[in-house]
Amino acid sequence: MTAPTLFDQAPAAPAPAPVAAGRPRPVVIGLDLSLTSTGVAGEGWTDNIRTKLPGDARLVHVIDTVKTFIRSADLVVMEGPAYGHAALAGHEDLAGLRVLVRTYCYRQGIPYAAVPPSTLKLYVAGYGKASKGEVRSAVRDRYGIECEGPARYDEADAYSLVAAAYDWLGVPLATVPDRQHAALDGIAWPDREAVTW
């Protein structure tokens, strides 16, 4: 058997059904990828991957740890790059980390999406330029998730990604105002049929 290529055509899977009573929700994992403090979240929880390792050892550590969180996911949602961000130190390694996660997902058949930072802030906090503290407060107030400690903002971003994905799947964790819900249209989601559980 050969590895799949860009041109392979798989038959379409059925669309995800609404979550019925007794049926588990899909497993969605949110990743706020960072070279030093990656936020990770799933429904009802947050965690982080912190490291001070240098160079390639750091990338290996982060990607190996990320894999332990996402290997059984039905959908992975990561924060995309902030193209207007002025501090470009580590830009190449951070872009590489995103590519490593995407490649792992592709090889494992895990659908994924990358959410622009301003779209994520609009979705969760109602404002595309919301501060890290405003995002953290919105996660606490709307979802009841307390993000504490040195990785609190990374974890809040990761949880925001999870909330956006569940809302896109039609099984929201909480109701958001229509204007915020409309932000989901600005995200390049995978084919809905690919997300099965």
JOTAVEN-V596936 format. One line per field, one symbol per residue. psi: psi as a letter, one per 40 degrees, with the letter a starting at -180 (. if undefined). A space follows every 10 residues. Layout:
psi=???
//
This chain:
psi=hiiiideihi ihiiihiihi hehiiihhhh hghiddghhi iaheiiaihh ieiibddddd ddddddddde deidhhhiha igdehdhehe dddddddddd dddddddefh iiihhhdddd ddddeehefi iddddddddd ddefhhhiad eddddddddd ddddddddee gidihiiddd ddddeehgii hddegi.
//
